[in-house]
Amino acid sequence: MFVSCLILLIFPPVWIGRRPLPEDLVVDILLRLSVESLLRFKCVCKHWYALIKSPSFIEKHFHHKNNCARLLVCILKVARVHPIVRSVVFSLLPEEIVPGVTPEQKTLLQLRITDFTCVAGPVNGLFLVQKKFYGYNVCLGLWNPATREFRSLPPAPFVIEYFFSDHDHQFGLGFDLLTLDYKVVWIRVFWDELGQGANNRVYACVYSSCNNSWKHLTPEFPPSSTLSAPLDATYLNGVYYWLCRGLDEIYTIRSFDMGSEQFGEMQVPDIPSEHWGTLTLHGGSLAMLTGDPGKPMTSIYDVWVMKQEGNWSKVLTVQPHIDAHWPRNILDNDKMVFEITETSQLVRYDPKTRQVTDLGFHLDLHIAGCWVFNYKESLAPIKRGNETQGEVEQIEHFFYTIPMDEDR
């Protein structure tokens, strides 16, 4: 039945005898298809074009059971001959990974560049990419790997005194559920060199994709605090979360509401202050991974899940029987991804079977960065309205790229 209907979809007009195919059946079939196929089928007719671009269809397709989460790995490597030259590769792994068998990798993007810094996300299939600061040049961009749509963000309006040094910064990518607007909050911590830390400052701005502009915010937390980047984008139901640690070594969670554009604070699970911790999402809830990482065979990790604000429950304890390592992510099926320190391998560990699967990435001394994401492809647009009629941006043109065949 599915194959027959798919043939009808490919060869329009879609009729059964003299009657058109029911609309709900058309939608049901289209929802099962990949983003790549849907981008082709937009050209079939105006009705399908409008249907596939509609917010309701995009949301249904993203949450459809056929659109399963997969591991997406970003590797940033420094060239052996020219350290300023870096290669960045985004690789997608298959939905089903056979235990003990190295999976095949699909390359989504591969560039040789000089200015790539980091990547954050995903939120509804979108990523935030950053390149190095050069004066007032644009340094952030939004990217949808599935549709290949890209948008460079205008410069953020930070006005900083000359005697401040850039100490730390964190991003938060999220979605305003009321205005259907993708937003980026950017927090920067500056240290006062002249005052020897007496006047350290925290600055923040928020970007709106609807307005394509930034505005200043007033963050209400001490500049001595350290915000930690999460394992995955910790955006949930209109709010973004960061793990924060003060000089007293006490953890708290800072939040930002994408709708009200207000910062908040809440408590973490009751964990020892000497334990390492990081935030992630797990099973559709905010989660915190805690433990004493790195020890061969003896490290123990606890996974805490927050079902209601401030109400935490421990749902999983894992003691991976592997060599010295560092946790890179945890999946909804409780499998975890680790970097093995000695061999520089990236592996998936199954706590139920204790099976270790080599993912085919080797993080040698020339690796400058590694990110492991839970990723679902999406039709989510970055630009809106008549913006899409203008010049098409490409992520390859955002960075300063070097031809792949040049001497490495």
N, C-alpha and C positions, 0 to 999 in steps of 0.2 A: 504493500500500500504506500509506504513512504517513498519508494523508488519511483512508482508510477506518478505520484503527485509531484515529485521533484522534476521529472521530465516535463510535466505540464507547466511547471514554473519556469523552466529554462526556455521553453518555446511558447511565448505568448502569441495571441491573447489566451488567457486561461479560461477555457470553456469545457464543460462536460455536455456533449450534445449541443443544444442551443442555450444552455444555461451557464452563467459564469460560476466559477468555483466559489463556494461560500467564503466570505471574508474571514471568518474565524479560522477556517482550515488553512487559508493562505498565511495568516499570521502565525499559526501553530507551526507550520513547516519552516517559515523564515526564521523563527526563533531558534530552531535547531541548528542553523547554519553558522559557519565561522564568520568572523568579521571580514576576512578576505573575500569570501563568496558574496556577502551582503554588499560590499562596496561595488562589486560587479553588477549585482542585480538592481542597484539603484538606477541603472541606466535603462532598465526594461521599459518603464513607463513613468509618467508623472505621479501617478497614484502610489506606486511602490517607492519612488523617491521620497515623497512626503511621509509615507508610512515609516520607512527605515530611519529617517531623520527626526521623527517625532520623539519627544522626551519620554513618553510612556513606553514606546517600543524599546528605546535604548535601555531604560531601566529594567524592563522585563528580560531582555536579552542578556544583560549583565548577570542577573540573578537566576537565569535558567539552569536547570540541572545539567544540561549538556556543556555549559561553560564552566568547566572545572578549574580549580586553582592549580597552577604549575609552578615549579621553581624557576626563577629567572636570576641568573648570576651575572654580575658586572665585575670584570677584572680590569684593573688599571695597572699597567706594567711600564717600568722605565726602560728605555733602550739601553743596551749594553755599551754602545760606543758613545752616544750623545745623551747624557742624563736628562737634558732639558726636553728631549723628545719622549713622548709617552704614547702607548697604544691602549685604547679602551675597547673592550669587546663585551657586548651584551648577548648572552646565550640563553636560550630557552630549552628546558628539559621536558621530556614527554610526560603526559599525565600519569601513565603507569610506568613505574620504575621497578624492574624485576630485581628482587633481592640478590645481591652478590654479583650482578651483571652491570658493568659500566654503561650508563645510558648514552644514546646518541644525542648530540647537541645541535640545536638549530641556531645559527648566528642571525640575530636581528639587526645588529649594527656593529661595524668594526671601523675604527678610525685611528690614524696616527696623528697626534696633535701635540700641542705644547701647553695648553691652558686649561684642560679639564681638571676640576678639583674634586667634585663629589656629586652624588645623586641621592635623592630622597623620594620616598613614596612606597608603593603606589596608592593612590586614592581614586577609586572608580576607574582603574586602569591607566591613570595619568602619573607622570613622574615630573619632579622638579630637578633640573640639572644646573650646575654652577660652574662658571669658569673664573679664572683669576681676576683680581681687581686691576684695572688699568685706568687710572684717572676716573672719569665719569662715564666710562663705557658701560654698556649693558653687560650684566654678569649673571643673570638668571634667565631660565627659559622653561616653559611647560612643553611636555612631549608626550604624545600618545604613540607607543610603538606599533600598535595594531593598525591604526589608520595612517601612521607616519606624519600626522599633523604636528606642527611645531609653532610655538609663539615665543619670541623673545620679549622679556619684560622690560619696561622702561627703568631707568636708574632710580633707586630708592632715595628719597630726599633726606638722607642723614647729614646733619650739620654738626661736625665734631671739632672741638678745640684742638689746636696743633699739638698741645702737650699731652694728649691722650694717645695711648697705644692700644691697638686692637688686640684684646685678650681672648675672646671667645665669641662664637655666634651659633645660633640654632635656627632651623626653619620649621614651619608647620604648614603643611598643605591640607586644605580641607574644602568642604562644600557647605554653602549657606542654604539650608533646606527651605527657607522661606522665599528667597529671591532667586534660587537656582543658580547661584553664582560661585564659581571656584575662587578661593582666596588663598593667599600666601601670607603668613605672618613671619616676620624676620626680626629676631632678637639679637642684639649685639651688646657685648660687655666690653667696656673700655677701662683701662687702668690709668690713673693719674700719675705720670712719672715725676712731675715737679713736686707734687704734694706727697709723694711716697705712699700712695694708696689712700690718702685721707679723703679724696673726692672721687672715688671710682664711680662710674655711671653705667646705667643700663638704658639703652635706647631700643625702640621698637617701632616698626611700621607694618601696615597691612596693605596688601595689594588686592584689588578687585578686578576680576577678568571682565565683568560687565562694563566697567568704566575704563579699564586699561590704565589704571592710575593707582598711586600709593597715597596713604595718609598716615600722619603721626599717631602713635599710641602712647599711653602713659603706663608702663609696666610697674606693678606695685610689689616688687620683691628685691631683696638686697643684692647689690652687685658682687658680694663675696660668695654668693651661691653659684654652684656649677650645674648647668643643665646638661643632661646626657642624651645623646642621640639614641633612639630606640632601635630594636632589631628590625622592625617593620614600621611603616607609617601608623602611628597610634591615633588615627582619626576615627571617631565613632559617634554617629548620631548628631552631627553638627558641632562636635567638640574635639579639639586636639589636646594631647597630653604629653608632658615631658616629666622624666624623673629628675628631681632636684636634690642636691646634697650640699648642706651648709658647712661652715667651718667646724661646727660641733659634731660633724660626721653623721648627722641625723637626716634620713631620707624624708622627703615630702613629694607630693605630685603637684605640679603647676599645670593649669589648663587654660585654654583659650576658646571661648564660644564664638564660632564663626558668624552667628547671627547678631548677637548683641555687641560683639567685638570687645568683650570684657575678659580680663584675666581672673582666674580663680585658684583655689588651693584646697587640697584634701589630703588625708592621711593614707599611708601605705600599710601593708600588713605588718604584724608584729614580728619583725625579723631582727636578728643580731646586727648591731651597727657595723661590725667588722665584715659582714658578708657582702659580696658583690651582688649587684642587682641591675636589672634593665627591664624596660617596658616592651610589650608587644601586644598583639591581638591573638586571642585563642578562642575558637568556638563562638565567634561573634561577640565576644566580651573583651574588655580591657584586662590584660593579664600582666603579671610581674614574674620574671624568672630570677630566682635568687640562688645563691650557693657559694661554693669555694672552688672556682674553676681552675683547670689546668693540671691538677694532680693526677698522675696515671693510676687508673683503676680505682681510685678512692674518692674522687670528686662526687659530691651529691648535690643535685639540683631539685628545688621545689618550684612548682608552678602554681601561682595564686591567681584566682579569677575573681573579678569584681562584678557581682550581679546587680547590686545597687550601690549608689555612691557611698563610699566608706565601709561597705560590707564585703569583706574578702573571705574566700574559702580556698583552702589548699586542695587542688584536684589531682595533683600528680607529683610523685617523687621519682627521680631517675638517677641511677648510679651507673653511668656508662663504663663498661669494661673495655676501655681503650687506653692507648698511650696518652702522654701529655697532650693537651688539646686546648682549644678555645671555642666556646659556643658561638655559632653564627645565626641560627634561627631555630624555631620550633614550629612544626606543622600542626594543623588541626587534628590529624590522626595520631598525634603524640610522638611521631618520629621527630628526631632532632638532627640538625646539620652542624658538624664540628669541623674545625680546621685542626689537623694533626700536626703538632709542632715539629717533630723530628723529620717527618717525610714531606711536610708541606702539602699534604693531600687534603682535599675537601671531601668529606664522607657523610653519608646519611646513616644514622644509628636508629635501630628499632629496639625500644626498651623491652618489648614483649618477647622477642626472639633473640635479642642481643646480636642480631645480624648487622654487620658493617658493610656498606656498599660504597665503593669508590665512585664518585660522581665525575671523574675524569678531568679535574682541575688540579694543577700542581702549583702552589703558591710559593715560588722560589724567592731568592733574595732580591729579585728585580721587581717583585710585586709592590706597588705603592698603595694599593687599596683593593678591597674585596667586599662586595655587598651581595647578600643573598635575600631574595624577596619571594613572598607568596604572591603570585601574579595571576590575574584573570584578564583576558583581553576585553576590550570595551570599544563601543562606538562613540563614547562621550566626546563631544566637540570642544575644542579649546576656544575657537572664535565663534562669533555670532553674527546673525543678520547679514548686512552688506559688507561686513569685514571679510567674509569668505570670498568676495568678488575681487579683492585686491591682490597684491603680489603675494605669491605663495612662499612662505618661509620654509627652509629646510634645516634640520639640525646639523647637517654637514657644513653648512655655511655659518653657523653660529660660532663654531670653534675655528681656531687657526689650524687648518689641516695640512698635513705633509703627505705627498704621494706615497702609497704603500711600497712602491718599488725602489724608493730612494735608499741609499746605504744606511743600514741600521747600526 
